[in-house]
C-alpha cells in the first residue's frame, strides 16, 4: 500500500568540508528514498546544514570571516556534495534560514509556557566539537573529550534549562510500546540504559554564544545549538513548499538516519523536546556505523578524512554509491579501502553487471537483428526466481537492511550470468532447429536484466537508466511493479551501449 515516507539525514556542521562519512549518510538516505518512490510512496527526503553555535563561530574566526559568510560558503559545499552524489532530496534546510529560526522560537515559547523551561545555573565541562557538556566522570584521560580527545573547557553560567528529567518515564514507556523506535536493537538498548541511568535537565540556552537563535523572552541568550538543530526536521516542513503546509501531510518522520555519535541527542533529547512541544514522535531512527579508514572513524577533528570527489571522478558516481552500500553493512562499522573499492568495481560492477549487459545486447543484435524476441513462455521457474528476488529486496528494505537488499539484487544478477553459461546462446545459434530455445534464452536475459536494473536503480541509478535505454525500455520505468516477468515492452529494440563500467588500470588508482 503506497503511503507517506518522510526520511531525514542529520544536518551537517559547516565547520569543515564534507567527506565520505557525510556522503555515506546522504547516499544511504537517497537509496532508501528512491526505493520508496519505486513503491509509489509519497516521499519527502530532507537534508541540510547545522550552522549555529560556538563550533561554527570559531571555525569562521579561524577562517577570518563572519559566521554568516563562512556558513554560506560551507553550506554551499554540502549542497554541492548532495548534487554530485545524485541525492534526490526534496529540500535542503539551513538553520540560518529566517523561517527556521522563527519556528524554533515559536516551539520553545510553547515549551516555556508549558513550564518545561526554567532559569538555573550550571557548570560543566564543554566540548565544542561535540557541542555538548560532559560530567567529570565521563571525561577521557587528561581531562579530554571521550569522542574527540580534545581539551574540554569549564563553562559556568546562568541559563535556561529544559526539564529533560521529567520525561524519563514517558520515554521508557515509549521504548516499551515501540520496540523498533531505534534500530538496530543494540542502539535501542543503549538509549534505554542512558535513560534508566537518570537524566539531568538540559541547559538549552547560552549567554556567551551570540551566533544562534535568540531566546524570545530573554534576548541576552541564544538557543543551545542542538535544540535549534534538532527542530530542523520539523521547521523544514513549514516552509519547504511555500503556500503548502507539509506538516499536516508529512509529520512525523518515518525514518531518521544518523551515526551512533549522536544517538543520545536523537533517541533521548529529541523525543523529549517533541513531547514537550506536543508533537508526535518519529516512527523510527536508524543508527548506522562509522566509515573507518585505518581503523579510525573519518572525522575532521581527528584529521582522518576521505574526499569522495576523486573516487567519483575516477570510477563514476555509481561506483561510490555501490561500494558504500555493499561494503559497509548498514548498521555496522566498515573500512573504506582503495583496494576493496577497485576490487568490487572490477569484479562486480564491470564483470557481473556491465559485461552481462554488453553480451546480452550484442547477442540480440547478432542473432535477432536487435529485437528482443517475444517470450516463448518456457521459463516459469526463472520468472518465479525473479519475483522472489523482488520480494527479498522489499523485505530487506522493510528491515532497513540496505546492504541485504543490494546483496539480494546482486544474487539475481549472478543468476543471469549463470543463465548465459547454462544456455550457451552461441551454441543454440548454430542450429536452426533450436531457434525457439535461443528466443527463450535471449528474452530471459534481456528481461532478467530489465528487472535487475529496476531492483538496483535506487543504488546505481545512472547505470540502471543506461541499461533501460540499451534494452529499448523507457528510462522512467522504475516502479517496482514493473519488476514483473511480463511487464517489459514487447518488441523492444536494443542498442549495445558504451561499457557501463570501463576497465580502470590499478596504476591509475594508486597514481
Ligand atoms: N550537526 C550535527 C547533527 C545535527 S542533526 C539535528 C552533527 N553534524 S556532523 O557534521 O558532525 O555530522 C554527523 C553525521 O555525519 C553523523 O551522524 C553521520 O550521519 C555522518 N558521518 C560523519 N562522519 C561519519 C563517519 N565517519 N561514518 C559514518 N557517518 C559519518 O553531528
Boltz pocket constraint, residues with backbone or C-beta under 6 A from the ligand:
constraints:
  - pocket:
      binder: B
      contacts: [[A, 9], [A, 10], [A, 11], [A, 12], [A, 13], [A, 14], [A, 20], [A, 21], [A, 22], [A, 24], [A, 25], [A, 50], [A, 226], [A, 229], [A, 230], [A, 231], [A, 232], [A, 257], [A, 258], [A, 259], [A, 260], [A, 261], [A, 262], [A, 289], [A, 290], [A, 291], [A, 292], [A, 297], [A, 298], [A, 299]]
      max_distance: 6.0
